[in-house]
């Protein structure tokens, strides 16, 4: 660049031109920098918009609004910077125009400077053109970005609308769901109310059913109680009927004793009237003393210690009787009466009426009750058993307890009497005359039905079979005794044997009638008929040989022999079934009972006979 005089007036103008050029350069740099900055800003601004565009519809509304405001602010700033750049370009153009004028009006002395300045101005002009070009590009970018921004705005608006629509749809769905929930809640409440009412009805129905069930149970209990009460009443009625049947026993003996060939007793009392004395004595003795000894509270199983004179008050509170006191006493008194009448028939007119009365009193008060306690005490009170019963001895109808004891007792009395009487004596009864008449046998049959079934319950279904067994055994005994004597003897006593065999069959079956089968009952009766014939022959041949002892031989053969066989049949037939092997354990118990009954009867008979012989004046014995 040429040197300009410092003192020339144009020196300051030149200086001003340099300053102006410097300013122009700075302005150009500023414009270019502003262009670059503006170019960068619009290009970078759409990026968030694109990202905002890809945001899901469910994006929060506040975030979308914030993004839109930021894009709008960036656009505004870009436009403001563009306007500033354009203003700077205009200022530069004006400055350039002014410089050109100054250069043209300047002196020739400054040509070099002018050229230099002109070059600088051309350079500036070129830069300005470049700036214009950049500005145009930037303007286009801005327009493009503006379009992008408008599109972004449109998209955001669409997204906002869609978002609003989604919100509205969601709101509608929420409202609908709320309505549905309300409806469902209403339905649930209705269902709950209905369910509660149903539960109340079910509870009410359950209460009614429970009451009905209780009523049904109570009704069933009442029916059961009525049934039990009815069975008890029927049992009591049956016991009373058995008492009536047992009461036919004295009538049978009255019919048997009311015969012309039967002489009166020692004191002149007819024998059929003596039956009444015996019945009175045995009944009084059994009621006052005998029943208490037989069924009272057991003292070690040996003897009863209670007295029932005052009725059932003697029964201990912890003991419950199986039968009512009155009817059971009447029923059991029939057994004692049967034993006393057996002894009375066997002894006959060897004693006076008073002696028979006292003897019957002893039988009813001691003889039958003591042994009866051993074998039967548990009949009245279950837990009050005698020692023989506890040992297993069984005697349902008294084959041993009544018939055998009475028969052995009478045999000893008569045998003792025969040792003191002369050998000659008119017989009371011919040997072929039956001890029991046909009418008496029929009554004894009815009596046997009561003796064997009186303690059976109506509900046990054993009464009818027991009655049938009794009839079968008696019939088989009578037929077998008849056939045996008919074909093995030459005399004409087969009818007598048939009647005796029938009664022997009744005696034998009494011990086990409820447990026998029909065929076993026939066997028991048939063997009893043979025993009757064989026993009578044996007694007459070896023990009771005198003519006045014929009736005693029949009695002992019937009640003694039949009683032993009947007790054995409990173990042989009546325990395990039809013709099975004998129950040997039971057989031992039965043999023990039979032996004890024989020993007991023999001992007491000797004691009684000794007492009778102490005063011969009062109890005379016919020679």
Buried (B, 14 or more C-beta within 10 A) or exposed (E): EEEBEEEEEBEEBBEEBBEBBEEBBEBBEBBBEBBEEBBEBBEEBBEBBEEBBEBEEEBEEEEBEEBBEBBEEBBEBBBEBBEBBBEBBEBBEEBBEEBBEBBEEBEEEBEEBBEBBBEBBEBBBEBBEBBBEBBEEBBEBBEEBBEBBEEBBEBBEEBBEEBEEBBEEEEEEEEEEEEEEEEEEEEEEEEEEEEEEEEEEEEEEEEEEEEEEEEEEEEEEEEEEEEEEEEBEEBBEBBBBBBBBBBBBBBBBBBBBBBEEBBBBBBEBBBBBBBBBBBBBBBBBBBBBBBBBBBBBBEEBBBBBBBBEEEEEBBEEEEEBEBBBBBBBBBBBBBBBBBBBBBBBBBBBBBBBBBBBBBBBBBBBBBBBBBBBBBBBBBBBEEBBBBBBEBBBBBBBBBBBBBBBBBBBBBBBBBBBBEEBEEEBEBBBEBEBBBBBEEBBBBBBBBBBBBBBBBBBBEEEBBEBBBBBBBBBBBBBBBBBBBBBBEEEEEEBBBBBBBBBBBBBBBBBBBBBBBBBEEBBBBBBBBBBBBBBBBBBBBBEEBBEBBBBBBBBBBBBBBBBBBBBBBBBBBBBBBBEEEEEBBEEBBBBBBBBBEBBBEBBBEBBBEBBEEBEEEEEEBBBBE
